[in-house]
């Protein structure tokens, strides 16, 4: 799924979503819930993976993305 498609499905601007992906934006819980819904995953997956600093979609470590 492209950034543009995910942003559209989550009703988030693509530039803002790109900032989240790059770690320069801090999304609210509402934005995280919208992204989880758009991805078809439970918000608990997003929160649980945050404890391990891994991406719930691709599984990469947060330090690998920076």
Wavefront OBJ file of the C-alpha trace (Angstrom):
o trace
v 0.000 0.000 0.000
v 1.365 3.410 -0.911
v 1.642 6.343 1.473
v -0.954 8.156 -0.616
v -3.458 5.286 -0.456
v -2.985 4.787 3.279
v -3.253 8.518 3.923
v -6.471 8.647 1.914
v -7.961 5.632 3.722
v -7.026 7.081 7.125
v -8.083 10.640 6.183
v -4.581 11.952 6.931
v -2.509 14.214 4.683
v 0.255 12.237 2.907
v 2.935 14.680 4.070
v 1.861 14.223 7.693
v 1.872 10.437 7.290
v 5.343 10.576 5.761
v 6.480 12.555 8.798
v 5.098 9.838 11.090
v 6.926 7.197 9.074
v 10.203 9.125 9.312
v 9.784 9.729 13.038
v 9.524 13.523 12.807
v 5.800 13.670 13.675
v 4.091 12.388 16.803
v 0.576 11.229 15.936
v -2.308 11.440 18.368
v -4.148 8.295 19.460
v -6.952 9.322 17.111
v -4.523 9.348 14.165
v -3.042 6.015 15.250
v -6.528 4.520 15.478
v -7.373 5.825 11.999
v -4.164 4.312 10.619
v -4.800 0.978 12.346
v -8.336 0.913 10.934
v -7.062 1.730 7.449
v -4.482 -1.066 7.731
v -7.024 -3.506 9.122
v -5.060 -4.169 12.302
v -6.107 -3.639 15.925
v -4.738 -0.588 17.711
v -3.385 -2.968 20.361
v -0.964 -4.290 17.730
v 0.343 -0.779 17.112
v 0.695 -0.049 20.832
v 2.219 -3.439 21.583
v 4.848 -3.117 18.882
v 5.713 0.383 20.099
v 6.978 -1.204 23.305
v 9.478 -3.131 21.191
v 10.195 -0.211 18.827
v 9.214 -2.236 15.747
v 6.894 -1.375 12.922
v 3.659 -3.405 13.178
v 3.350 -3.490 9.398
v 6.851 -4.331 8.141
v 8.556 -5.477 11.356
v 11.660 -3.307 11.040
v 13.257 -1.800 14.104
v 12.758 1.914 14.635
v 16.504 2.535 14.424
v 16.583 0.930 10.962
v 14.127 3.513 9.631
v 16.064 6.593 10.738
l 1 2 3 4 5 6 7 8 9 10 11 12 13 14 15 16 17 18 19 20 21 22 23 24 25 26 27 28 29 30 31 32 33 34 35 36 37 38 39 40 41 42 43 44 45 46 47 48 49 50 51 52 53 54 55 56 57 58 59 60 61 62 63 64 65 66
